[in-house]
Amino acid sequence: MVVLIDVAAQPKTEMRIQSYTYLHTELLFNILNRLPVKTLLRFKCVSKEWLEIISSRSFIKAQMEKTELILSGFFFQEKFTWSSEDIKIINYMKIPRFGHHDSVTSSEAIIDRGILSFLPEQVVVLSSCNGLICCRSCFLQYTYKAETTLYVCNPTNKEYICLTCVDFKRCESIALAFDPSEDFKDKSTKFSLVKVKPIPILNDENDDEDEEYGYFEFWIYSSETRLWVRSKELCKCENKWIKKQGIYSGGVLHWLTNGDEILTFNVGNERSWLISTPLPSNEFKTKTVACIGESKGILHYVMVSEHGLHVWCLEDYYEVKWELMFWKSLEEIEGDYLQFFFNLKRRVLMQEMTDGDVTPWMDPLAFKDGVLLIKVCGNLYLYDIEKNRMIQACNLQHLNAKNLPDPIVLPYCLSLVPLN
């Protein structure tokens, strides 16, 4: 029997197959890039084809353009105020869903202590920015390291970049600046680090007293040049840090100080200035506690006083115009959440004005995208101010925490951004 083969028809068949494959891949690409990161992480396991699509830089770029970063949790790490040794326990609290019921038990807030276990050593978290985390190697008591190892990493895909910082001290701050819309390219991921160094005022009369600071200087690391360069900018400021984690918003880094001022640094033009907080702390009977955060690309200032919980947003940098976007009295908060609080205002009023290291009864720790992480006594709560819903995240005992003042708390958003 003779089999006749239409040779001319073979290229057409192959073209149809290639065309179908291309359309299938393009269709998958356009559907998947509209989904959130949490869903895409599960879809990577569907097939090799899906894994290749979701892992490609072109897909990640398209996904970031069509979706918003979603707050997924908070890093929590304590530190000693009397010792140079670091506490190595890092807790990552995954945010439980804000359901229709106000009460959520502690066991429903998932605590992950191994989220940074892919790094080659134990670290201290320093800064968080749009899905990336900056960490440093741990310090040991009574030891000095000429070089400190820094890691810029993405815990979602477990990728990291290692670099060094010469002569880094605990009194300094390092903040990460990363804008996905500008710094993520088809072939590279750019980022910057800004080290802020307080310059002490020399005191010849009494060298034994605590150092007083008069200026801040800035050092910038670029992932493109891989070099630290000292900025020409100096900012005159006699205040000290409060919650040293820098907040990146609108191309500007922000640090909260104890003098009713916020230190700022524009990463693009290397200009620094001070912003006054909405209200001076001396207008209140009790010692006010505050934090700064970012929501919808705008800087926010959160404060707890005897009058309640206040949240402002910064409308204008140059005129320093703040708008009060949320306020709730302590009596109202207690009334809405009787299952959580008792005699809340009386306990807050017991926070007398003092300059010492006092652990406040009610302390706002971090704010991101309308969600406030706040510590009240020995419990951590998540408060969505837009939905006016509060849930109990966990107890400090679940974090193996010692209830030390001024813990390191960083918000984190899941991201597919590659670093390798």
N, C-alpha and C positions, 0 to 999 in steps of 0.2 A: 504494500500500500504506500502510495506517495502522499506525503503531507505537504501541503502548500502553505507557506508562511508569507504573509503580507509584510514585507520588510518596510515598506513606506508607512505602514500604520503604527510601527513600534515607537518612533519618536513622538507621535501625537499622544500615544498612551502614556508615555513617560512624562510628557508635558502636563497632561491632565492630572497625573499623580502629584507632580511637583506643585502645580497650581493649587490643588486641594490641600496639600500639606501646608503651603504658605498661608492660605486663607484660614485654615484651622488654627495655625500658630498665631496669626494676627488677631483672630477672634478671641482666643484665649488671653492674649496680651491685653486687649482693650477691655475685657471683662474683669480680669484679675486686678488690674492696676487701680480699680475703683474701690477695692476692699481694704479694710484696716489691717495693720501689721499682725495683730493677734490671730486673725483668720488665715492670713497668708503663711504664717509659720506652720500651721496644721496642713495646709495644702501642699507644702513642699514634699510631703510624704506620699502624695497621690501617685506620682510617676516620675521617672527621670526627666521627661519632657517638661513637666510642671516645675520641677526643681531648677532646671536650666533657665527657664523663663523668669521665675521669681528671683533668681540669683544674679541676673544680668544687670549691669549698671544702667542700661537704657530703660529697663523696666522700673528699677528703683527710682530713677529720676522722674519718670512719668507718674509713678504712684505718689511720690511726695508732692507733685504739682496738683494732683487731683484730690488728695485727702489731707486732713489735718493731723498733726501729732496729738495723740490722746494720752493724758496722764494715766500711768499704769501703777505707780507706787512711789514709795519714799525710802531712801537710804537713811539709816539711823546708826550713828556711831558716837559713843561717848568719849570724853577726854578728861584727863586729870588737870586740875588747876594748880596743883602743888608739886607735880612731878613732870620731868621731861620725857618719861617713858610713855609710849602710846598704848592705848587699849585696842587690841587687835580684833575684837568681835564686831563684825558688821552685820546688821540686820536689814533685810529688805522686806518692807511691808507691801504686799500686793493689795491694792484697793478693792474691797468687796463692793458689790453693786449697791447703789442707793435705791433700795426698794420702797414700797409704799408703807412699810412698817418702820417705825423709828428705831426699834431695838434690834441690835445685831450683837450676838455674843462674841467674846474674844476669840473663840475657837474658829470662827468663820473668817477671820482675817489671817490669810496665809503668810507665815514668816519664812523667808528663805535666807539661810546663813551661808549658802554656798554659791551665790550668784556670781561672785568674782573669783571662784576657785580656779578658773582657767588661767589666771595670771601666775607668773613664776614664783611669786612670794606674797606674803601677807602685806596689806597696804592700809593706808588711811585715805579715805575719800576726801577730795578737795572741792570739786566743782562739777556741776552738771549743766549741759547745754544741748537742747534739741536732739536728744537721743544718745549723746556721747558723755562719758564720764572721765574726769581727770583724777588720778590717784598718785600717791607717793609711797615710797618705801618707808617702813616703820623706823622710828628712833628708839634706841635703847637708853636707859637711864645712865647718866654719867659718861656717855660716849659722844664723840664728835665725828661727823662724817663730812669730809671735804666736798663730796659729791652726793647728791640725792637723786635717786632714780625716780623718774616720773613715767606714768603710763596714761596714755589716752586710749580709751577702749570703748567698745560697744558690747555691753553684756548680752544683747539679743543674739548676735551672731558669733560672740566669743572671739572677736578679733581685737588686736591691740597694737599700738606703736610705743616703743620704748625710747626714752631720751633722758638726758641728765641735766641737772641744775646745780651749778656750783655755789657753795656757801649759802644754802637755804636754811633759814632759821624759823623757829616756831612762831615768832612774832610777825612773820611775813605772811602774805596771802598770795595764792596763785589761782587765777580764774580762767576758765575756758570760754573762748568765743568761737562759735560755729553757727553760720547762717546757711541752712540747706539750699535756699534759693540762689545764693551767690557762691558758696564755697564747694558745692558738690558738682563736679564736672564729669564728662564722659570717661575721662581717663584718670582722674585723681580726686582726692578728698582733701580740701584745704582746711586748716584751722589755725587759730592763734592762741597763745597762752600769754597772760599778762601777770607778771609778778610785781606786787606792790610792796615796797620796802619802806618802813618808817625810819626817818632820820632823827636820831636823838639830839636834844639840846645839851651841849656840854655844860656841866655844872661843877665848877671848880671849888665852890664853897663846901659842898658835901657830896662826895662821890658815892656814899653808901646808900643814898636815897634811890628810890625807884626812878628809872629813866623817864624823862618827859620828852615827848615828841613834838617837833615843830613843822616838819615837812614829810611829804610822801614822794618817793621817786618810783619810776615805772620802768620795768624791763619787759621787752616783748620778744616772744619766740614765734617764728613763722615756720610752718611745716614745709614751705617751699624752699627756704634757704637753710633750714635746720640750724639756725643760729639764734643766740640770745643777743639782743641789741638794746642798749640803754637809751630810753627816750630822753629828749631834751626837756621834756615837761616836768615841772615840779609843782606840787600843790601844797600851799601853806595850810596846815591843819594841826591843831594842838590836841585833838581828840583821839581816843583809842577805839579799837574795833569793838563792835558788838556783832556776834554771829558773822564770822569772817568770810562766809561763803559769798562770792561775788555773783550778782544777778545780772544776766545779759538780756537786754531789751532794746530793740531799735538801734543796734550797732553800738550801744553804750553799756559798759559794765558799771555796776553800782555796789557800794559797800555801806552798810549801816554803821554809824559811829555813836558814841555815848554822849555827844554834845548837841543833840537835836539837829544833826546834819547828816547828809548822805554824800559820800565821796563818789565822784563819777569819773569815768575815763572813756573817751571816744576812741575806739580802736582804729578807726579809719584815719582821722586827722591828728591823733595823739594829743588831744586837748583834754584838760581836766578842770573841774570846778566843783564847788560845794552847793548842794541843794538843801534848803531848810525843810525840816519836817512840817507837817500840817499844823501841829500845836506843840509848843514847848512843854517839856515834862514838868517844869516847876509850877504849872497852873493846876496841878492835881495834888490831892492830899496824899495819895499812895504813890509808891514807886511804880511808874508805868513800865510795861514790857511790850516790846514791839518786834516785828520782823518786816522784811520787804520781800516782794515776789513779783512775778510777771503773769499777766493774764491778757490774752488776745493782743500780745505785742506791746502792752502798756505796763509801766511800772506801778505797783500798788504798795501802799503802806498800811500795815495792820497793827492796831494797838489795843491793849486791854487796860482799862482804868476803872476807878470806882463807878464811873458813869456807864460802863458797858463795853461792848465790842465794837470797834470802829474800823471801817475799811475805806481808805481814800485811793483814788487813782490820779496820776499826774497828767494833767491836761496840757500843760505848757512848760517846757524846760527852762526857757529863758526868763519868763515872768514868774516862774515857780508857782503855778496855779494848780492847786489841788481841789478835787471835787469829792465830797463825801458821798459815796455810792451805797454805803450800808452802815446801819447803826442799830444795835439792839441792846437794851438794858440787861444787867445781870439778873434782875427779877424776872424779866420775860424769858430769858434763856432757861432759868431754873424752872419756871412754870411750864414751859414747853417740853422739858425733858426731866420730869420728876424722877424717872427711873435712874438717872445719872447723877443728879446734883442735889445737895442739901445745904442750906445756909451759904450759898455761893458768894453773895455780896459781902457778908460778914467776914468770910475767910479771906476774900480779896482785900478788904479794908485792913486786915491785919498785916499786910505787906507795908511796913513803915518805910519812910524815906531813908535809905541807907546807901552807902557807897561800897559796902562789902559784898562778897560773893554769896548771894542768897538765892536759893532755889524758889522761884515764885510759885504760888499756889496755882495760878492760871497763866500759862505761857504759850503764846503763839509761836510755833516752831518753823513753819514753812507755809507758803501760799503759792498755788499754781493753778491757773485756769479756773478760778472761782472756787477751788477746794482748799480749805484751811486745815492743816494738821495742828492740833492744839493739845497741850498737856495740861491736865487738871489733876492736881495731887499726883497719884501714881498711875493714872490712866491716860491713854492717848485716844483722842477722838478725831474723826473726820467730819468737817462741817461744810456742806455745799451751800454757800450763801445765796446762790441764785435760786435753788430749789427749796431753800430753807429747811434742809434735812440734815440731821446729825446721826452718826452711828459710832459706836464704840469700836475702835480698831483693835486694841489689845491693852493688856496691862504691862507695865514695865518689867514685871517678873517674867513674863513670857519672852522678853528680849534679853534676859540675864543682865538687865541694866541696874545701875546703882543710884539712879535719880540724881546724877551730878548736874551742876548748872552748865548751861551753854553747850549742849551736844551738837554734833555735826549732823544736820538734816538736809537732804537734797531730794528734790522731786525728780522723777525719771519718767520718760516717755519711750515706749518701744519704737525702735527704728531699724530699718534694713541697711542703713548706710555702711558700706564696706570701708575698711581701713587698710587691709593688705592689698 
